[in-house]
Amino acid sequence: MSSRAATPIVGTAAWSLPRAVQGAFPEGDSLLSRYAQVLPCTEINSTFSKAHRPGTFERWAAQTPPGFRFSVKLPKAMTHDARLKVPSREVRDFVSSLQGLGERLGVLLVQLPPSLD
């Protein structure tokens, strides 16, 4: 085992830039492109409550540099409503819908309901 510590990777849940801190981020064509010049990853939280068109994921990927990664939250319908008892086909369909992110897809994020036992 290596004695070297892993380099922490820090990002935020979403990429909005409050006006108070926008000056700390370089200029860019979008808030996401500005964010991606400073931080290496972010969460796509909106997939928790709605589906996106494939072109949306493609556009987001195009606005970020090659090493940038997105974590994508599984839909609430899978985690809370179905309580993780989801047919594998539905999971495959969801992952397939993310193809527009290409290699920028980092991880799938699972938010569990407090009531899950």
KELUMFI-852909 format. One line per 4 residues: number of its first residue (from 1); their letters; for each residue x, y, z of N, C-alpha, C. Coordinates in Angstrom, 3 decimals, decimal comma, m for minus. Example, Ala and Ser with C-alpha at 12.3 -4.5 7.8 and 13.67 -1.06 7.14 Angstrom:
// residues 2
1> AS> 13,190 m5,690 7,800 12,300 m4,500 7,800 13,200 m3,300 7,800; 12,850 m2,250 7,080 13,670 m1,060 7,140 12,900 0,030 7,870
// end
This chain:
// residues 117
1> MSSR> 0,837 m1,169 0,000 0,000 0,000 0,000 0,886 1,238 0,000; 0,519 2,206 m0,775 1,281 3,444 m0,879 1,064 4,310 0,346; 2,106 5,029 0,740 1,981 5,930 1,883 1,521 7,319 1,450; 1,366 7,514 0,140 0,914 8,813 m0,358 m0,577 8,969 m0,151
5> AATP> m0,981 10,120 0,343 m2,405 10,401 0,532 m3,031 10,758 m0,812; m4,273 10,379 m0,978 m4,992 10,728 m2,200 m5,258 12,230 m2,216; m5,203 12,801 m3,391 m5,504 14,216 m3,535 m7,013 14,397 m3,467; m7,495 15,237 m2,558 m8,951 15,426 m2,486 m9,479 16,137 m3,726
9> IVGT> m10,661 15,750 m4,137 m11,335 16,384 m5,261 m12,546 17,105 m4,682; m12,603 18,404 m4,909 m13,658 19,207 m4,317 m14,512 19,844 m5,404; m15,813 19,692 m5,259 m16,779 20,333 m6,136 m18,004 20,676 m5,310; m19,014 21,184 m5,948 m20,215 21,566 m5,222 m21,445 20,886 m5,822
13> AAWS> m22,540 20,966 m5,071 m23,829 20,478 m5,568 m24,399 21,583 m6,451; m24,272 21,425 m7,739 m24,672 22,406 m8,752 m23,567 23,437 m8,957; m23,756 24,281 m9,951 m22,684 25,202 m10,324 m23,136 26,652 m10,373; m24,159 26,985 m9,630 m24,565 28,390 m9,609 m23,469 29,203 m8,918
17> LPRA> m23,314 30,425 m9,359 m22,301 31,309 m8,783 m23,009 32,534 m8,215; m23,130 32,608 m6,886 m23,753 33,786 m6,301 m23,008 35,060 m6,724; m23,729 36,137 m6,908 m23,120 37,398 m7,345 m21,923 37,793 m6,484; m22,008 37,514 m5,208 m20,942 37,914 m4,279 m19,599 37,262 m4,605
21> VQGA> m19,609 36,104 m5,281 m18,351 35,409 m5,582 m18,045 35,312 m7,070; m18,922 35,806 m7,924 m18,703 35,679 m9,368 m17,383 36,297 m9,816; m16,934 37,349 m9,159 m15,674 37,987 m9,521 m14,458 37,108 m9,293; m14,592 36,083 m8,465 m13,480 35,173 m8,186 m13,328 34,106 m9,266
25> FPEG> m14,246 34,057 m10,215 m14,209 33,068 m11,280 m13,879 33,750 m12,601; m13,067 33,096 m13,439 m12,700 33,687 m14,732 m13,929 33,919 m15,605; m13,770 34,757 m16,594 m14,849 34,990 m17,554 m15,108 33,714 m18,352; m16,316 33,582 m18,836 m16,671 32,412 m19,633 m18,005 32,625 m20,299
29> DSLL> m18,374 31,690 m21,163 m19,625 31,789 m21,905 m20,850 31,461 m21,066; m20,650 30,755 m19,958 m21,760 30,356 m19,098 m21,247 30,233 m17,666; m22,174 30,156 m16,722 m21,757 29,952 m15,329 m21,009 28,629 m15,191; m21,480 27,597 m15,905 m20,807 26,301 m15,841 m19,381 26,398 m16,368
33> SRYA> m19,171 27,055 m17,492 m17,809 27,143 m18,037 m16,902 27,929 m17,098; m17,432 28,951 m16,441 m16,645 29,720 m15,461 m16,303 28,837 m14,259; m17,300 28,128 m13,746 m17,131 27,230 m12,612 m16,065 26,178 m12,919; m16,150 25,584 m14,107 m15,266 24,478 m14,491 m13,817 24,907 m14,675
37> QVLP> m13,558 26,190 m14,753 m12,171 26,665 m14,830 m11,511 26,691 m13,453; m12,316 26,572 m12,397 m11,793 26,652 m11,030 m11,917 25,326 m10,285; m13,054 24,660 m10,433 m13,309 23,413 m9,710 m13,416 22,256 m10,700; m12,978 21,039 m10,300 m12,895 19,921 m11,243 m14,142 19,043 m11,373
41> CTEI> m15,175 19,314 m10,564 m16,356 18,462 m10,624 m17,561 19,181 m10,023; m18,735 18,660 m10,352 m19,976 19,178 m9,785 m21,038 18,098 m9,815; m22,099 18,342 m9,073 m23,231 17,421 m9,049 m24,349 17,950 m9,942; m24,945 17,059 m10,713 m26,172 17,392 m11,423 m27,307 16,904 m10,525
45> NSTF> m27,856 17,824 m9,771 m28,902 17,512 m8,805 m30,284 17,447 m9,447; m30,452 18,142 m10,548 m31,772 18,260 m11,171 m32,324 16,930 m11,691; m31,447 15,947 m11,934 m31,921 14,639 m12,401 m32,716 13,915 m11,319; m32,629 14,387 m10,106 m33,396 13,811 m8,995 m34,893 13,985 m9,241
49> SKAH> m35,262 15,104 m9,860 m36,681 15,406 m10,013 m37,176 15,485 m11,458; m36,267 15,493 m12,438 m36,734 15,561 m13,820 m35,705 14,954 m14,773; m36,202 14,537 m15,916 m35,331 14,007 m16,971 m34,861 15,167 m17,848; m33,686 15,013 m18,418 m33,151 16,024 m19,330 m33,039 15,433 m20,730
53> RPGT> m33,085 16,290 m21,714 m32,852 15,867 m23,096 m31,382 15,501 m23,255; m31,083 14,558 m24,138 m29,673 14,204 m24,378 m28,821 15,418 m24,746; m29,385 16,346 m25,503 m28,631 17,529 m25,909 m28,209 18,401 m24,744; m28,966 18,358 m23,651 m28,596 19,129 m22,460 m27,292 18,603 m21,890
57> FERW> m27,192 17,274 m21,771 m25,959 16,678 m21,247 m24,779 16,949 m22,188; m25,033 16,882 m23,481 m23,975 17,170 m24,467 m23,484 18,609 m24,334; m24,421 19,537 m24,158 m24,056 20,949 m24,018 m23,241 21,171 m22,752; m23,663 20,563 m21,648 m22,911 20,712 m20,405 m21,501 20,131 m20,541
61> AAQT> m21,384 18,985 m21,162 m20,058 18,383 m21,351 m19,175 19,295 m22,203; m19,746 19,893 m23,234 m18,976 20,764 m24,134 m18,497 22,037 m23,442; m19,144 22,421 m22,362 m18,774 23,642 m21,647 m17,691 23,411 m20,600; m17,195 22,183 m20,502 m16,213 21,847 m19,466 m14,946 21,265 m20,081
65> PPGF> m13,813 21,402 m19,379 m12,553 20,856 m19,897 m12,511 19,328 m19,783; m11,589 18,689 m20,496 m11,534 17,220 m20,540 m11,478 16,513 m19,183; m10,794 17,038 m18,197 m10,685 16,342 m16,916 m11,850 16,573 m15,979; m12,793 17,394 m16,366 m13,930 17,728 m15,505 m14,862 16,530 m15,391
69> RFSV> m15,481 16,360 m14,215 m16,404 15,242 m14,002 m17,710 15,728 m13,369; m18,790 15,046 m13,761 m20,107 15,284 m13,190 m20,516 14,080 m12,364; m21,057 14,318 m11,183 m21,775 13,260 m10,478 m23,242 13,511 m10,771; m23,981 12,459 m11,041 m25,375 12,591 m11,447 m26,250 11,869 m10,432
73> KLPK> m27,211 12,608 m9,895 m28,099 12,038 m8,880 m29,164 11,171 m9,537; m29,328 9,966 m8,985 m30,395 9,080 m9,453 m31,749 9,729 m9,202; m32,732 9,442 m10,050 m34,059 10,019 m9,872 m34,729 9,590 m8,561; m35,496 10,515 m8,027 m36,262 10,259 m6,805 m37,208 9,073 m6,996
77> AMTH> m37,715 8,903 m8,211 m38,608 7,773 m8,496 m37,923 6,441 m8,189; m36,613 6,368 m8,377 m35,866 5,133 m8,103 m35,510 5,003 m6,625; m35,050 6,100 m6,031 m34,519 6,026 m4,674 m35,577 6,141 m3,591; m36,528 7,022 m3,773 m37,525 7,260 m2,738 m38,841 6,534 m3,024
81> DARL> m39,352 6,696 m4,246 m40,645 6,095 m4,576 m40,547 4,574 m4,676; m39,583 4,071 m5,422 m39,420 2,621 m5,595 m38,554 2,012 m4,499; m37,974 2,859 m3,654 m37,139 2,411 m2,525 m36,042 1,443 m2,988; m35,413 1,784 m4,122 m34,293 1,064 m4,728 m34,687 m0,274 m5,356
85> KVPS> m35,963 m0,597 m5,393 m36,428 m1,844 m6,024 m36,828 m1,501 m7,457; m35,815 m1,257 m8,270 m35,998 m0,776 m9,636 m35,516 m1,858 m10,603; m36,304 m2,146 m11,623 m35,827 m3,117 m12,622 m34,503 m2,637 m13,235; m33,600 m3,565 m13,469 m32,286 m3,206 m14,017 m32,416 m2,477 m15,349
89> REVR> m33,461 m2,774 m16,113 m33,700 m2,089 m17,381 m33,872 m0,581 m17,164; m34,590 m0,192 m16,106 m34,786 1,233 m15,821 m33,465 1,910 m15,463; m32,630 1,215 m14,711 m31,317 1,770 m14,359 m30,478 1,915 m15,628; m30,473 0,895 m16,482 m29,727 0,962 m17,748 m30,234 2,113 m18,617
93> DFVS> m31,564 2,285 m18,679 m32,137 3,376 m19,472 m31,694 4,733 m18,933; m31,661 4,869 m17,614 m31,228 6,134 m17,023 m29,764 6,399 m17,365; m28,929 5,410 m17,156 m27,503 5,570 m17,463 m27,318 5,852 m18,954; m28,050 5,196 m19,786 m27,972 5,437 m21,222 m28,350 6,880 m21,571
97> SLQG> m29,298 7,444 m20,835 m29,715 8,828 m21,095 m28,599 9,830 m20,812; m27,579 9,401 m20,100 m26,462 10,273 m19,724 m25,314 10,238 m20,724; m25,462 9,502 m21,819 m24,373 9,317 m22,782 m23,778 10,622 m23,272; m24,580 11,670 m23,316 m24,071 12,958 m23,781 m22,952 13,516 m22,928
101> LGER> m22,830 13,041 m21,689 m21,728 13,490 m20,830 m20,412 12,839 m21,229; m20,482 11,726 m21,938 m19,260 11,028 m22,351 m18,401 10,674 m21,156; m17,096 10,874 m21,304 m16,178 10,519 m20,213 m16,219 11,513 m19,059; m17,033 12,538 m19,181 m17,177 13,484 m18,072 m18,134 12,957 m16,995
105> LGVL> m18,828 11,855 m17,284 m19,652 11,228 m16,259 m18,717 10,576 m15,247; m18,787 11,052 m14,014 m17,915 10,515 m12,976 m18,585 9,397 m12,198; m19,592 9,744 m11,425 m20,271 8,769 m10,571 m21,770 9,032 m10,570; m22,511 8,014 m10,161 m23,935 8,172 m9,909 m24,095 8,380 m8,408
109> LVQL> m24,872 9,349 m8,043 m25,083 9,691 m6,645 m26,451 9,181 m6,215; m26,484 8,473 m5,112 m27,724 7,919 m4,592 m28,067 8,649 m3,296; m29,179 9,377 m3,313 m29,684 10,009 m2,092 m30,786 9,131 m1,566; m30,605 8,604 m0,366 m31,579 7,696 0,193 m32,581 8,462 1,062
113> PPSL> m33,828 7,997 1,068 m34,809 8,631 1,949 m34,512 8,266 3,405; m34,780 9,166 4,326 m34,514 8,857 5,740 m35,278 7,628 6,226; m36,399 7,332 5,606 m37,238 6,226 6,054 m36,813 4,855 5,522; m35,791 4,801 4,678 m35,400 3,519 4,102 m34,769 2,627 5,165
117> D> m35,360 1,447 5,374 m34,751 0,519 6,340 m34,227 m0,711 5,689
// end
